[in-house]
Amino acid sequence: SVVGGNATYYCELCKISCMGSMTFKEHCNGQKHKKKESDKAAAERRANMGDEEASLKKPAQGHGYHSYGYGKMYRCELCEVSCTGDQAFNSHMSGAKHNKTVLLFKRLGKAIPNPSSISAKGEKTEVDVETVREELAKRAEKKAKDEKERIEKMTQRQQEDEERAQKKIEEIETRKVQMEERRKKWEEDRWKREEEWRKMQETSEKEWKEWQEYEQAETAPHLLQHGNAARE
């Protein structure tokens, strides 16, 4: 299509504008444009044939497909881009390429089509981008809340584990002190017993020595008298 009198050409298939007819003709003869034309024609043939097997495969860019369990499928009609999941869709709608195309359409005075969601049967339903973003924000908030609770529980468990470990260490230290006290007491008692035994031995030796001296003192006079009597 030709826009205004400034000879600006716009390619509906590739979503780009060209300054001048020569530039536009070079674009139309280019490989990218030719490939998109070929892909579009092939996709239209598949749609007309109603081939179910072909519908299960991802078609060429320009036609929607569903995700088969990989997330909700969205379609940006402006950029002719399909996105799997809310996050990918929001990223595309907030991206530089999409915004550049929006500015180009506004400059050219062209209507901006609304994005849509694609069902498993290929049915399209217009969607509100803000609604999708609000839903993403709610999910992010819930995820952050769940993560906070998880961290709090994990922190609590760590604190409880540390308290139990500290208590165990204190119990071990207490037992060590008690064992050391018992050892010292046993050592003291042993030295006391040894000292008592030593004193008992000394007393016994002293008594034995005294008894021997007494015996010698008692026996010596009798021996002396017996010796004198024998000489007489």
Secondary structure, 3 states (H helix, E strand, C coil): CEECCCCEEEECCCCEEEECHHHHHHHHCCHHHHHHHHHHHHHHHHHHHCCHHHHCCCCCCCCCCCCCCCCCEEEECCCCEEEECHHHHHHHHCCHHHHHHHHHHHHHCCCCCCCEEECCCCCEEECCHHHHHHHHHHHHHHHHHHHHHHHHHHHHHHHHHHHHHHHHHHHHHHHHHHHHHHHHHHHHHHHHHHHHHHHHHHHHHHHHHHHHHHHHHHHHHHHHHHHHHHHC
